[in-house]
Amino acid sequence: MRTLDKARYFSKQFNEYVASFSASLNLIHPAKSIIVAVSGGVDSIALMYVLQRISLKKIKVLHINHGTRPENIDEENLVLQHCKLLGLEVDIVKLSLELGQANFEAIARNLRAEVFKQYIQKNYWVYTAHHLDDSFEWSMIQSFKQSSLASTLGIPVFNRGMVRPFMCVSKNQIKRYARSLELSWALDSSNENTRFERNFFRQALTGKIENRYPQYLRHYVARQNELALKLSMHRSQSLAKTKSLHSKLIEKRESSGSVVLKSIDFSFHKDQIKEWIHFFSKSHRGEIDREVDKLIIAHKKITVDVRESKIKGPLHFSGGVNIFILDNYLLFTNDLHLDFYRRFDDKLLEVLKSPKGLSQITDGFVNKMTPKKVIFPYLTFIDSKIPGFSSKLIHPLLPKSCQWLKEHKISYSFYPLLKRKMRDLPKVSKQKVILSAVILDSSILGL
C-alpha cells in the first residue's frame, strides 16, 4: 500500500474508532450543541477535525488566549485559519495571565472552567482533547498526593457537560492522525517548563516508563475501567441507570390508523421510529438517520427548554409521512390519517358552534365518567374558574377548533401540557384542576 493510501486508511480508521467510542458512551447528545476547545496544539486541532467529521451536527470552536506568551497571537491566528478552512464558527476568549505568577496552573484551570461553565449553561457540551497519556499522568500524580481510590481514576471521559472523546487514544495515535491529514499545529514552549507539575512528571518519568514498559497504557486502561466499575463510577453504569428511567416506550394505534409513541427520551428508540416511518411511507426505504436525529433533537428542545413550544409539526419525511410532537408524544401520520383529523376538526367545530356547544361535550363526559375514545392531541377543556391553565397554543391538527376556542375565551389545553403545568402544585390543588378538566371523548363526535 502506498504511503498516501496508508495515511488515508489510518485517518479513516481513527475517525471510526473515536466515533464508535463516543457512540458507546453517548458522548454526542442529540439535544446538546457541540463546542470544542482548541488551543492550537496538535491534540485539540486533531479533535476539531475528528468532531467535524463524525458529528451529524454543526460544531463550534472555542479558543482561549491566555495572554502569557508573545506566540499566543500566532496560536490564535492558526486556530482561525483552521476554522476558516472547515467553515466553523469560532469564539475567542482573551485572558491576561502571567506564567510566573504563583499557582498559575490552578488559576488558569479555574478561569477556563468558568468559561466552559458559561457555555454548558447555554445547552452546550464542551469537548476537550485530553487523551490516555494525560489521564495516566494525572492518575500517577494524584496517587502521590492523595490516598482515595476515586482520586486516582484519572480524567473522566464525561463530567457535567465536559466531554473527552480522545480517552480511547494515545498521544502517539493523535500525532499520527494529524500527520496523516498533513495538519499544522503550534508548539507551546511553556510545556518545557518543569516548574509545572505535569511537565515535570512527563519529562522525568513518562518517557522512561514507556521505554521500559511499552504496553503500560493498555494495562492502565484495563485497570482503571475495572476500578471504575467496582466504585460504580463508570460512565456505562450511569448510562444504564438513565436508560432504565428513560427507555420505556409506549405504542398506541389511533382510531385514524395513525400511531402514537410515548417516551421521555426518544434517542433510545431510533429503530422503532424508523420502522414506523418506513411502515407509513409510500416510497422505497431510504437512509433517514439524519432526519430521525433532527426529530429527536426537536423533541429534546421542547422538553428541556422552557422557551420552546411544546407542540411541533408537522415534520415532513419522505413518502408523505408527517410527524407531530406534543410533549413526550410523537404522532406518525400519512395523507389518509390527516384527512381523518381534518374531519375531526370540522366535526368538533360544528359541535362547539351548536346551541348546546361545550356543555354537550362536558355533560357526555360526566355521564360516562371516563372517555371511550381519546384521540391525539388529547384536547382538554378546563373550568374557567380555574385560572392559569389555559393554553395559548393552536395545535396544527385542530386549527379551526383551537382558534374558535381562543376567540370565545374558552379555557382549553392538551392533557400532557396540563399535566406538566400541575407538576409542582400541592396535592389538593392538583386534585381541584383534575376534577375541573375534561378530556375530549371523541365518541361524542361520532368518531
Backbone torsions as a table, in degrees:
resi	resn	phi	psi	omega
1	MET	NA	133.0	179.9
2	ARG	-65.5	157.2	-178.0
3	THR	-57.8	-42.8	-179.4
4	LEU	-63.8	-41.8	179.1
5	ASP	-65.4	-38.8	177.8
6	LYS	-62.0	-41.7	180.0
7	ALA	-63.3	-44.2	179.4
8	ARG	-64.2	-41.6	-179.9
9	TYR	-63.0	-44.0	-179.7
10	PHE	-64.1	-45.1	-178.9
11	SER	-62.2	-38.7	178.4
12	LYS	-65.0	-45.3	179.4
13	GLN	-63.9	-39.3	179.9
14	PHE	-62.8	-48.1	178.4
15	ASN	-58.1	-45.1	-177.9
16	GLU	-65.7	-36.1	-179.6
17	TYR	-67.6	-46.5	178.4
18	VAL	-65.0	-38.2	178.5
19	ALA	-63.1	-43.1	179.6
20	SER	-65.0	-43.1	177.6
21	PHE	-61.2	-44.7	-179.3
22	SER	-64.3	-40.7	179.8
23	ALA	-66.8	-38.9	-177.1
24	SER	-65.0	-26.9	-178.1
25	LEU	-114.3	15.0	178.3
26	ASN	52.1	50.9	-178.2
27	LEU	-87.2	-6.5	173.6
28	ILE	-123.2	110.0	-173.2
29	HIS	-97.1	132.1	-177.1
30	PRO	-61.7	-24.8	-176.5
31	ALA	-99.1	-1.4	-178.3
32	LYS	-108.0	137.2	174.5
33	SER	-76.8	153.5	-176.4
34	ILE	-107.9	126.6	169.8
35	ILE	-131.6	127.6	-176.1
36	VAL	-108.7	128.3	179.5
37	ALA	-79.6	118.8	-175.8
38	VAL	-122.5	114.6	-179.4
39	SER	-85.0	-27.6	-173.0
40	GLY	113.8	-10.2	176.2
41	GLY	-76.8	171.1	-174.2
42	VAL	-62.7	-38.1	-176.4
43	ASP	-63.7	-51.4	-175.6
44	SER	-73.3	-32.8	175.4
45	ILE	-63.0	-45.0	179.3
46	ALA	-62.6	-42.3	179.8
47	LEU	-61.2	-40.3	178.8
48	MET	-59.2	-43.5	-179.3
49	TYR	-69.0	-38.9	179.1
50	VAL	-64.6	-49.1	-178.5
51	LEU	-63.5	-35.3	178.9
52	GLN	-64.1	-28.0	-178.2
53	ARG	-89.7	-35.0	-172.6
54	ILE	-96.8	-14.7	-178.4
55	SER	-86.0	141.3	177.8
56	LEU	-83.4	-7.9	-178.2
57	LYS	-119.6	164.4	179.7
58	LYS	-67.4	134.7	177.0
59	ILE	-104.3	158.7	178.4
60	LYS	-121.8	153.4	-176.6
61	VAL	-115.5	140.5	175.1
62	LEU	-120.7	124.4	175.3
63	HIS	-118.4	126.3	177.5
64	ILE	-105.2	115.2	177.4
65	ASN	-93.3	108.4	-174.7
66	HIS	-73.9	-16.2	179.0
67	GLY	67.5	28.7	-175.8
68	THR	-96.6	-22.9	-174.5
69	ARG	-139.2	152.3	178.5
70	PRO	-58.0	-32.4	-177.0
71	GLU	-75.5	-4.1	177.4
72	ASN	-55.9	-36.7	-179.2
73	ILE	-69.2	-32.9	176.5
74	ASP	-67.1	-39.5	177.9
75	GLU	-64.7	-41.8	177.7
76	GLU	-60.6	-45.5	179.7
77	ASN	-64.7	-36.6	178.4
78	LEU	-62.7	-44.7	178.3
79	VAL	-61.3	-43.0	179.5
80	LEU	-62.0	-38.6	178.8
81	GLN	-63.9	-44.4	178.7
82	HIS	-63.5	-41.8	-179.0
83	CYS	-65.6	-37.4	177.6
84	LYS	-64.9	-40.9	179.5
85	LEU	-62.9	-38.4	-177.7
86	LEU	-90.8	-6.8	-179.1
87	GLY	71.4	37.1	-176.6
88	LEU	-106.7	142.6	174.8
89	GLU	-75.8	142.1	-177.8
90	VAL	-134.3	136.6	173.1
91	ASP	-105.4	133.6	177.4
92	ILE	-110.0	125.9	175.6
93	VAL	-116.2	124.4	-177.0
94	LYS	-106.0	128.6	174.7
95	LEU	-113.0	169.3	178.1
96	SER	-133.9	93.2	-176.3
97	LEU	-120.8	165.2	176.6
98	GLU	-120.6	125.4	-179.4
99	LEU	-59.1	-31.2	-175.7
100	GLY	-82.8	-8.0	-176.5
101	GLN	-69.3	150.1	-179.5
102	ALA	-61.4	142.3	177.3
103	ASN	60.2	33.8	-176.1
104	PHE	-55.3	-46.1	-176.4
105	GLU	-58.9	-45.0	-178.3
106	ALA	-68.0	-40.9	-179.5
107	ILE	-63.7	-48.0	-179.6
108	ALA	-62.1	-41.7	-179.8
109	ARG	-62.9	-42.0	-179.5
110	ASN	-67.5	-37.8	178.6
111	LEU	-67.1	-41.5	177.0
112	ARG	-62.8	-41.0	-179.8
113	ALA	-60.8	-37.4	178.1
114	GLU	-65.6	-40.8	177.9
115	VAL	-63.6	-47.0	-179.6
116	PHE	-60.6	-40.4	-178.5
117	LYS	-59.5	-38.7	179.8
118	GLN	-61.8	-38.8	178.9
119	TYR	-72.8	-39.1	179.0
120	ILE	-60.8	-37.9	178.1
121	GLN	-67.8	-17.8	177.4
122	LYS	-96.9	20.9	176.3
123	ASN	75.5	26.5	172.6
124	TYR	-98.3	152.4	158.7
125	TRP	-104.3	134.1	-177.5
126	VAL	-98.8	124.9	-176.3
127	TYR	-104.8	126.6	176.7
128	THR	-120.0	162.8	-169.6
129	ALA	-98.5	23.6	175.6
130	HIS	-58.6	140.6	-175.1
131	HIS	-130.0	-174.0	-173.9
132	LEU	-62.2	-37.5	178.7
133	ASP	-63.0	-42.3	178.8
134	ASP	-60.7	-43.4	-177.8
135	SER	-66.2	-41.3	178.4
136	PHE	-60.6	-47.3	-179.2
137	GLU	-62.3	-41.5	179.3
138	TRP	-63.1	-42.9	179.1
139	SER	-60.6	-45.0	-178.4
140	MET	-65.1	-43.6	179.9
141	ILE	-61.2	-44.9	-179.1
142	GLN	-65.8	-32.2	180.0
143	SER	-66.1	-24.0	177.2
144	PHE	-85.1	-17.7	-172.8
145	LYS	-110.8	-22.3	-177.0
146	GLN	-134.4	163.1	-177.2
147	SER	-111.2	-10.2	-177.8
148	SER	-76.9	146.4	179.2
149	LEU	-65.5	-41.6	-176.7
150	ALA	-59.5	-34.7	-176.9
151	SER	-69.3	-19.0	-178.1
152	THR	-99.1	7.5	-178.3
153	LEU	-67.6	-20.8	-178.3
154	GLY	99.8	-170.1	-177.7
155	ILE	-79.4	125.8	-178.4
156	PRO	-68.2	144.4	178.8
157	VAL	-69.8	-27.7	176.0
158	PHE	-145.2	135.5	178.1
159	ASN	-155.9	103.6	173.2
160	ARG	51.8	48.5	176.3
161	GLY	92.5	-4.4	174.4
162	MET	-96.3	125.3	-172.0
163	VAL	-123.8	136.4	-176.8
164	ARG	-131.7	83.2	-176.7
165	PRO	-67.8	-16.9	-179.4
166	PHE	-84.9	10.7	176.8
167	MET	-76.1	20.6	175.7
168	CYS	-124.6	2.2	-176.8
169	VAL	-135.1	160.4	-179.2
170	SER	-97.9	169.6	176.4
171	LYS	-59.9	-41.8	-179.4
172	ASN	-63.6	-39.6	177.9
173	GLN	-65.5	-39.2	178.2
174	ILE	-63.7	-44.4	178.7
175	LYS	-62.4	-40.8	179.0
176	ARG	-63.4	-40.0	178.1
177	TYR	-62.7	-46.2	-179.5
178	ALA	-61.4	-39.7	178.7
179	ARG	-68.9	-35.8	-179.5
180	SER	-63.2	-28.1	177.7
181	LEU	-96.3	0.5	-178.5
182	GLU	56.6	44.8	-180.0
183	LEU	-80.4	154.8	173.8
184	SER	-107.2	145.3	178.5
185	TRP	-149.2	167.0	-177.6
186	ALA	-98.2	152.0	174.7
187	LEU	-108.3	124.5	-178.1
188	ASP	-86.1	112.1	-177.8
189	SER	-64.0	-24.3	-178.6
190	SER	-71.3	-12.3	176.9
191	ASN	-67.7	-14.2	179.1
192	GLU	-87.6	-9.7	-175.3
193	ASN	-81.7	107.5	-175.8
194	THR	-77.8	1.5	171.8
195	ARG	-64.1	-27.7	178.5
196	PHE	-85.4	135.4	-170.7
197	GLU	-54.4	-50.3	-176.4
198	ARG	-64.0	-39.8	179.2
199	ASN	-63.7	-40.8	179.1
200	PHE	-60.8	-48.7	-177.5
201	PHE	-63.3	-42.4	-176.9
202	ARG	-63.3	-46.2	-175.7
203	GLN	-76.7	-33.4	-174.6
204	ALA	-85.1	-31.8	-169.8
205	LEU	-125.4	-44.1	-169.8
206	THR	-57.7	-46.4	-179.1
207	GLY	-59.7	-40.9	-179.3
208	LYS	-68.3	-39.1	178.6
209	ILE	-63.2	-43.3	-178.7
210	GLU	-63.6	-40.5	179.9
211	ASN	-65.7	-38.4	-176.5
212	ARG	-83.6	-36.9	-176.0
213	TYR	-129.0	79.2	-173.8
214	PRO	-61.5	-20.2	-179.9
215	GLN	-97.7	17.0	-172.6
216	TYR	-61.6	-36.2	-178.3
217	LEU	-69.3	-37.2	179.1
218	ARG	-62.0	-46.0	179.7
219	HIS	-68.2	-35.3	178.9
220	TYR	-61.5	-47.0	-178.6
221	VAL	-62.0	-46.3	-179.6
222	ALA	-61.7	-42.5	-178.6
223	ARG	-66.6	-44.0	-177.5
224	GLN	-69.5	-35.8	176.5
225	ASN	-63.2	-43.2	179.4
226	GLU	-64.1	-41.1	179.6
227	LEU	-66.1	-42.7	179.9
228	ALA	-62.4	-38.9	177.8
229	LEU	-65.8	-41.9	179.6
230	LYS	-66.7	-32.2	178.7
231	LEU	-87.7	2.3	-177.4
232	SER	56.4	41.0	-179.6
233	MET	-121.1	10.4	179.9
234	HIS	-79.1	139.7	-177.5
235	ARG	-59.8	-35.2	-179.6
236	SER	-60.4	-31.3	178.7
237	GLN	-71.0	-41.9	178.2
238	SER	-66.8	-34.6	177.4
239	LEU	-66.5	-37.3	179.4
240	ALA	-64.3	-39.6	177.8
241	LYS	-65.2	-43.4	179.3
242	THR	-62.7	-41.6	-178.3
243	LYS	-64.0	-39.0	-180.0
244	SER	-63.6	-29.0	179.9
245	LEU	-83.8	-33.2	-169.3
246	HIS	-110.3	-7.2	-170.5
247	SER	-91.3	-0.1	178.9
248	LYS	-65.7	132.1	-180.0
249	LEU	-126.3	130.8	176.3
250	ILE	-114.1	130.5	177.4
251	GLU	-114.2	136.7	180.0
252	LYS	-140.3	130.6	177.2
253	ARG	-89.2	128.8	-177.7
254	GLU	-84.9	163.4	176.5
255	SER	-59.9	-28.9	-178.9
256	SER	-72.9	-14.9	-173.3
257	GLY	98.8	-12.0	177.3
258	SER	-74.5	176.7	-179.2
259	VAL	-131.4	145.0	177.2
260	VAL	-115.8	131.8	172.3
261	LEU	-110.5	139.4	177.7
262	LYS	-126.0	129.4	176.9
263	SER	-162.2	152.8	174.8
264	ILE	-73.7	-35.9	-176.7
265	ASP	-137.7	106.0	-177.0
266	PHE	-78.5	-5.4	178.2
267	SER	-65.9	-18.0	176.5
268	PHE	-83.9	-5.4	-169.9
269	HIS	-129.4	36.2	-179.1
270	LYS	-61.2	-39.0	-177.8
271	ASP	-64.4	-43.0	178.9
272	GLN	-64.9	-38.9	178.6
273	ILE	-62.1	-45.4	-179.4
274	LYS	-64.9	-37.8	179.2
275	GLU	-61.4	-43.4	-179.3
276	TRP	-71.2	-34.5	176.4
277	ILE	-62.8	-47.4	178.8
278	HIS	-64.0	-35.4	-178.8
279	PHE	-63.2	-41.2	-177.1
280	PHE	-90.9	-9.7	-175.6
281	SER	-75.5	143.8	177.0
282	LYS	-85.5	-17.7	-174.8
283	SER	-96.0	172.4	177.3
284	HIS	-69.3	158.2	-179.5
285	ARG	-63.6	135.0	178.8
286	GLY	-134.8	-179.0	179.6
287	GLU	-81.5	115.9	-175.9
288	ILE	-125.4	17.6	-177.1
289	ASP	-58.6	-44.9	-178.9
290	ARG	-62.6	-41.8	-179.1
291	GLU	-64.9	-40.1	178.8
292	VAL	-66.1	-38.7	176.8
293	ASP	-61.3	-40.5	178.2
294	LYS	-64.2	-39.1	177.4
295	LEU	-61.3	-45.3	-179.4
296	ILE	-64.5	-39.9	177.6
297	ILE	-63.2	-42.4	179.2
298	ALA	-61.1	-40.9	178.5
299	HIS	-66.8	-42.3	-179.7
300	LYS	-59.9	-40.2	-177.5
301	LYS	-61.1	-42.0	-177.0
302	ILE	-75.8	-15.6	178.8
303	THR	-93.0	-25.2	-176.7
304	VAL	-108.7	-17.0	-175.6
305	ASP	-114.1	112.7	-176.9
306	VAL	-64.9	-19.1	-179.6
307	ARG	-79.4	-14.6	-178.6
308	GLU	-82.6	144.5	172.8
309	SER	-63.2	143.9	178.9
310	LYS	-84.9	0.0	177.6
311	ILE	-123.8	131.3	174.8
312	LYS	-139.8	148.6	175.5
313	GLY	137.0	167.7	-0.3
314	PRO	-81.1	142.3	169.5
315	LEU	-92.5	125.5	-171.4
316	HIS	-92.9	134.4	175.3
317	PHE	-123.8	162.5	-177.0
318	SER	-60.8	151.0	178.3
319	GLY	79.7	18.1	176.1
320	GLY	78.9	18.8	178.2
321	VAL	-86.4	131.9	177.4
322	ASN	-123.5	134.9	-178.6
323	ILE	-121.3	131.9	177.9
324	PHE	-111.7	141.2	179.0
325	ILE	-112.6	131.4	173.3
326	LEU	-138.3	102.7	-177.5
327	ASP	54.8	-116.5	-178.3
328	ASN	-99.5	26.5	-179.3
329	TYR	-119.5	141.5	171.2
330	LEU	-120.5	129.4	175.9
331	LEU	-108.0	123.3	-180.0
332	PHE	-101.0	123.0	-177.3
333	THR	-136.0	161.1	165.0
334	ASN	-127.4	-170.3	-173.6
335	ASP	-59.5	-38.6	-179.6
336	LEU	-63.3	-41.6	179.3
337	HIS	-66.1	-38.5	-179.1
338	LEU	-65.6	-32.3	174.7
339	ASP	-61.3	-40.8	178.3
340	PHE	-60.4	-45.4	-178.1
341	TYR	-69.7	-29.8	174.9
342	ARG	-65.8	-41.8	177.3
343	ARG	-66.3	-37.7	177.1
344	PHE	-59.1	-47.0	-179.6
345	ASP	-63.5	-44.5	179.9
346	ASP	-63.1	-43.6	-178.5
347	LYS	-65.2	-42.4	179.2
348	LEU	-63.0	-43.8	179.2
349	LEU	-61.8	-39.4	178.8
350	GLU	-61.1	-43.7	179.0
351	VAL	-66.4	-42.7	-179.3
352	LEU	-61.8	-34.6	-179.0
353	LYS	-82.1	-12.3	-177.7
354	SER	-69.5	163.3	-178.3
355	PRO	-54.2	-42.6	179.8
356	LYS	-74.8	-33.3	175.6
357	GLY	54.9	-130.9	-174.1
358	LEU	-62.9	-31.1	-178.1
359	SER	-61.6	-31.6	177.7
360	GLN	-60.9	-39.7	-179.4
361	ILE	-72.8	-48.5	-177.0
362	THR	-67.8	-37.9	177.6
363	ASP	-63.4	-42.0	178.6
364	GLY	-60.8	-37.6	179.2
365	PHE	-67.2	-44.7	-177.7
366	VAL	-63.0	-41.2	-178.6
367	ASN	-64.8	-35.9	-176.9
368	LYS	-94.7	-15.8	-179.9
369	MET	68.1	-47.3	176.1
370	THR	-125.5	137.4	-178.1
371	PRO	-67.4	144.0	177.9
372	LYS	-76.7	-45.0	-177.2
373	LYS	-128.2	122.0	175.1
374	VAL	-114.3	119.6	-175.2
375	ILE	-110.3	134.4	173.1
376	PHE	-50.3	132.7	19.7
377	PRO	-100.1	30.3	172.1
378	TYR	59.5	50.6	-179.8
379	LEU	-61.6	134.4	-175.4
380	THR	-130.2	133.7	177.0
381	PHE	-101.3	140.0	-174.6
382	ILE	-123.3	139.7	176.7
383	ASP	-58.8	129.3	-178.2
384	SER	-63.8	-15.5	178.4
385	LYS	-76.3	-11.3	177.6
386	ILE	-104.8	91.4	-174.9
387	PRO	-77.1	161.0	171.1
388	GLY	90.5	3.4	-177.2
389	PHE	-117.4	-5.1	-179.0
390	SER	-73.4	138.2	-179.8
391	SER	-85.4	149.7	174.1
392	LYS	-100.3	-0.3	-174.2
393	LEU	-85.1	144.1	174.8
394	ILE	-108.9	114.7	-177.9
395	HIS	-73.4	133.7	-176.5
396	PRO	-63.4	-16.9	176.6
397	LEU	-84.9	-20.3	-179.4
398	LEU	-128.9	52.8	-173.2
399	PRO	-65.2	-40.0	-177.0
400	LYS	-68.3	-47.0	-178.1
401	SER	-65.3	-44.2	-179.7
402	CYS	-62.9	-42.6	179.8
403	GLN	-62.7	-41.6	179.6
404	TRP	-64.8	-42.3	178.6
405	LEU	-62.7	-40.3	178.2
406	LYS	-63.9	-46.8	-178.2
407	GLU	-62.4	-31.5	-178.3
408	HIS	-98.1	11.8	175.2
409	LYS	52.5	42.2	176.2
410	ILE	-97.6	125.8	-176.3
411	SER	-69.9	127.7	177.3
412	TYR	-148.4	161.5	174.0
413	SER	-156.0	-165.2	175.7
414	PHE	-126.8	131.3	-166.0
415	TYR	-49.8	-43.7	179.5
416	PRO	-59.3	-37.8	-179.5
417	LEU	-72.3	-37.8	177.5
418	LEU	-63.0	-43.1	179.6
419	LYS	-62.5	-40.1	178.8
420	ARG	-64.1	-40.7	179.7
421	LYS	-65.2	-31.4	-177.1
422	MET	-82.7	-4.6	-170.1
423	ARG	-53.3	-44.4	-173.9
424	ASP	-96.6	8.7	179.7
425	LEU	-77.6	151.9	171.5
426	PRO	-62.4	157.6	-175.5
427	LYS	-57.4	-41.8	-178.7
428	VAL	-62.7	-43.6	-179.7
429	SER	-66.5	-38.8	177.6
430	LYS	-59.9	-45.2	-178.5
431	GLN	-62.1	-38.1	179.7
432	LYS	-63.9	-43.0	179.6
433	VAL	-67.3	-44.0	-178.9
434	ILE	-59.8	-42.9	-179.2
435	LEU	-66.7	-26.3	-178.3
436	SER	-89.8	-11.4	-175.6
437	ALA	-94.6	140.0	-179.7
438	VAL	-123.6	117.1	176.0
439	ILE	-82.5	129.5	-176.4
440	LEU	-60.1	122.3	173.2
441	ASP	-90.8	107.5	-174.3
442	SER	-68.8	-15.7	178.0
443	SER	-66.7	-22.3	175.3
444	ILE	-62.4	-29.3	-179.7
445	LEU	-86.6	0.1	-178.7
446	GLY	79.0	23.1	-178.2
447	LEU	-109.4	NA	NA
